[in-house]
Amino acid sequence: MPQIRLVVEYDGKPFSGWQAQPNVRTVQEELHKALKTVLREDIGLPVASGRTDAGVSARRQVVCFKSDSIDLENLQRVLVGVSSILKNEVAILAIDRVPDDFHPIHMAVAKQYSYRVWNHPSPPVLCYGSAMHVTGPISMEAMLSEASHLIGEHDFSSFRATGCGASSPVRTVTSIDIERDGNVVEFRVVGQGFLKQMVRNIVGTLLEYGKDPERQPSCREVLQAKDRSVAGPTAEPWGLSLDWVEYPEGRL
């Protein structure tokens, strides 16, 4: 049975996350229904490179499914058909056939998440719903300094959400970039994989140092504590987006 790979963009605000759940709208379920409609086949649930939480968006999520009936010579029909059903909430940006042993989760070598903050006394208008609003001043220097302690392989228990099902809290963060462009502050976090709400907890903690550069304990000590209560609050979901996923063949 051919395995098909999609690169998908979606607005997370109308959805209760990626994973299918009863009685709520999720990206996985809506994409599944659209694929079944276009293919006229009862395919299994599509598998993504990672499960985004409620309200979290994706610019380039990687998704796979298997189909008996798909026309491999006309994959563009699936792209257009699914995108037309899901309209401005979910769009397929690319589609191709991949080997049967390709796995969107296990074969990923890196992912980038970005988080946008609107830093101004007045609330955002054009980026409303896609950025967290912070009214007071933020020290870029303090945030960059504290972020440096999080680079590398660490036990990220202090940045792990309650109920996280990962067998190990050890993860590797490759880079954390923080840049300001006018009133927008953007965090970009790269790693092979992340714990539940890990990126939002990192951003929420770094913002606490940005608001109060003298805040104690330091990020190094927060890591060493291995205690979620020592870190800062969880940043709101709608500022977060999955930007890309990288595989041995390249970045998608």
Number of C-alpha atoms within 10 A of each C-alpha: 10 15 18 21 23 23 22 21 23 23 19 25 16 15 21 18 21 25 20 16 12 7 6 10 17 21 25 20 18 18 23 20 18 18 25 16 15 16 19 11 13 14 16 12 18 18 20 22 18 20 16 23 19 19 21 25 30 21 18 23 26 26 22 22 19 18 17 12 13 19 12 12 7 9 15 14 15 19 20 14 18 23 21 14 18 17 10 11 17 21 24 24 15 16 18 13 15 14 10 11 8 14 19 19 19 12 14 21 16 19 24 20 22 23 26 23 25 24 21 16 12 10 15 19 8 8 14 13 14 24 23 23 20 20 14 10 12 20 15 18 13 19 23 17 15 18 22 14 15 21 16 12 12 15 17 25 23 23 31 26 16 10 7 14 11 11 7 11 18 15 18 18 20 16 15 20 14 18 13 14 7 9 13 19 19 20 21 20 23 22 20 18 20 22 19 20 18 21 23 24 22 25 29 19 23 28 22 20 26 21 18 15 19 11 12 12 13 17 25 13 14 23 21 14 17 17 14 18 11 17 25 21 18 18 22 19 22 21 24 29 26 22 20 19 25 17 16 9 8 10 13 15
